[in-house]
């Protein structure tokens, strides 16, 4: 039969072994510290690569990013393409200079614009996005 003294010694030894095992998992007792890699975050920055400033009616290309319109003379139009346009393509169109309205339309006579042909007042800009079937846009005052 095992004595109480033997059971107590066995319990102390088991607690020490268990304590050492747990401590080693937490980088204790000189064992090397576990270094977990930090998560990597990728940030996508879009650079506007093609900025145009037409002086007359302008037929935009799929490479254009920003179109800075001078509305002199009156009645100027910006025509957006409807073929070979990548889904999500954004055009930023500004009518910040001048005192006349600029007509924003598409190559299919405005049928691909969310609300049809748009009139951009002086001092406004539009952010226009191709969804694959039509352009959706938001206009704001500068």
C-alpha positions in Angstrom: 0.0 0.0 0.0 1.2 3.5 -0.9 1.7 5.8 2.0 0.4 9.3 2.3 3.9 10.6 2.1 4.5 8.8 -1.3 1.3 10.2 -2.6 2.2 13.8 -1.6 5.7 13.4 -3.2 4.1 12.0 -6.4 1.7 14.9 -6.5 4.5 17.5 -6.0 6.5 15.9 -8.8 3.5 15.8 -11.2 2.8 19.5 -10.4 6.4 20.4 -11.2 6.4 18.5 -14.5 3.1 20.0 -15.5 4.3 23.5 -14.4 7.5 23.1 -16.5 5.5 22.0 -19.5 3.1 24.9 -19.3 5.8 27.4 -18.7 7.7 26.2 -21.8 4.6 26.7 -24.0 4.6 30.3 -22.9 8.3 30.8 -23.7 9.5 30.4 -20.1 12.6 29.0 -18.6 14.9 30.2 -21.4 13.2 28.5 -24.2 13.0 30.6 -27.4 10.1 33.0 -27.7 7.6 32.1 -30.3 7.3 34.9 -32.8 4.1 35.0 -34.8 4.2 36.8 -38.1 2.2 40.0 -38.2 -0.6 40.0 -40.7 0.3 41.8 -43.9 -2.1 44.4 -45.2 -2.2 45.5 -48.8 -3.4 48.9 -49.7 -4.4 49.5 -53.3 -3.8 53.1 -54.4 -5.3 54.2 -57.7 -3.3 56.8 -59.5 -5.1 58.9 -62.0 -2.9 58.4 -65.0 -4.7 60.2 -67.8 -6.0 63.7 -67.3 -7.3 65.6 -70.3 -8.4 69.2 -70.7 -10.3 69.4 -74.0 -11.0 72.8 -75.6 -13.9 71.6 -77.7 -16.5 68.8 -77.7 -14.7 65.7 -76.4 -15.2 62.0 -77.1 -13.7 60.3 -74.0 -11.6 57.2 -74.4 -11.5 54.2 -72.1 -8.0 55.3 -71.0 -9.2 58.7 -69.7 -9.5 59.1 -65.9 -10.1 62.8 -65.4 -11.6 65.2 -67.8 -11.2 68.9 -67.0 -13.8 70.7 -69.2 -13.6 74.4 -70.0 -17.1 75.2 -71.1 -16.2 78.1 -73.5 -17.9 78.3 -76.0 -21.4 77.4 -74.8 -23.0 74.1 -75.7 -20.0 71.8 -75.3 -20.4 68.1 -74.9 -18.5 65.2 -73.3 -19.3 61.9 -74.9 -18.5 58.7 -72.9 -17.7 55.4 -74.6 -20.0 52.4 -74.3 -17.9 49.6 -75.8 -14.7 48.0 -74.4 -15.2 49.8 -71.1 -14.0 47.8 -68.0 -16.7 47.2 -65.4 -16.0 49.7 -62.5 -14.2 52.2 -64.8 -14.5 55.7 -63.2 -14.4 59.0 -65.1 -14.1 62.2 -63.1 -15.5 65.1 -65.1 -15.1 68.7 -63.9 -16.9 71.8 -65.2 -15.1 74.1 -62.8 -14.1 76.8 -65.3 -16.4 79.0 -67.3 -20.0 80.1 -67.0 -21.9 77.7 -69.4 -23.4 74.3 -69.0 -21.7 71.2 -70.4 -23.7 68.2 -71.7 -22.6 64.8 -70.5 -23.8 62.0 -72.8 -22.8 58.6 -74.1 -21.9 57.3 -77.6 -25.4 55.8 -77.8 -27.1 59.2 -77.4 -27.4 59.0 -73.6 -29.2 55.6 -73.5 -26.4 54.2 -71.3 -26.6 56.9 -68.7 -28.5 56.2 -65.5 -30.8 59.2 -65.9 -30.2 59.9 -69.6 -28.0 62.8 -70.9 -27.0 65.1 -68.0 -26.4 68.8 -67.9 -23.4 69.8 -65.8 -23.8 73.3 -64.4 -20.8 75.6 -64.0 -18.8 74.9 -60.9 -19.8 71.2 -60.7 -18.0 67.9 -61.1 -19.3 64.4 -61.8 -18.0 60.9 -60.8 -19.2 58.5 -63.4 -18.9 54.7 -63.0 -19.5 52.0 -65.7 -21.5 49.1 -64.3 -21.3 46.9 -67.4 -24.6 48.0 -68.9 -24.9 51.7 -68.0 -23.1 54.6 -66.4 -24.1 55.7 -62.9 -23.1 59.1 -61.7 -23.0 61.6 -58.9 -22.7 65.3 -59.4 -21.5 67.7 -56.8 -20.9 71.5 -56.5 -17.3 72.4 -56.2 
